[in-house]
């Protein structure tokens, strides 16, 4: 009974912190928008950027990630100056990510110790590992991650076809597996500072360690939810973002996130496993192409 109460207390604390972050960040963001309402960018189309925010945040909970397609769409539509794109994306996507974390932490059961270890590891990775990762070659990081995800996708596919059984229905880890998961999530948190998304690799990690694929959602979303607000507040303070674009993408992205979350929760487990494989193949392809493109550019 005591263990159950402790689990409920820890989960309640996490949810409370997420709510505080959501309210505090929303208030800070709204204040900056009101303070600079006369400075909204006239060249930015509210509806075009809103559609972009809705598209990327609908697919984001599936593990595809928002930043890569969002960057491409903003560049293609010329809605935001290139130097403002990083800040605009962070500011716009923080509330949708906080909503994702709140929804899945509430509805998906995860053992409290596993959730805390994974969240803390990712945060420490982003804070302590940033210096190490920043000195590494982005080309090498993307090539290694792309190759590793490609190999993992093949193993996962073999599992789904019954050739190599992995995966499971566990909602938590213990012992060596928990330590290993914490170390890997620490690395993934650090890699986020190099622009490598945490969502898909985290989904793969959870699946490979024998946990249920849906357990990955509160873990990966919670990891990002505690990392993004501080970074976004910095962009807001420095005015290093497109206010009109960020506002529209935040509004429509939040709506899309809520719709996607409902759909994901209703998906059968087998369908979810196939989605994880498809997303892993997609992420691997994107990383390998980016890495090889940089290699080509370096040789020219």
Buried (B, 14 or more C-beta within 10 A) or exposed (E): EEEEEEBEEBBEEBBEBBEEBBEEBBEBBEEBBEEEEEEBBEEBBBEBBBBBBBBBBBBBBBBBBBBBBBBEBBEEBEBBBEEBBBBBBBBBBBBBBBBBBBBBBEEBBBBBBBBBBBBBBBBBBBBEBBEEBEEEEBBEBBBBBBBBBBEBBBBBBEBBEEEEEEBBEBBBBEEEBBEEBBEBBBBBBBBBBBBBBBBBBBBBBBBBBBBBBBBBBBBBBBBBBBBBBBBBBEBBEEEBBBBBBBBBBBBBBBBBBBEBBEEBBEBEEEEBBBBBBBBBBBBBBBBBEBBBEBEEEEEE
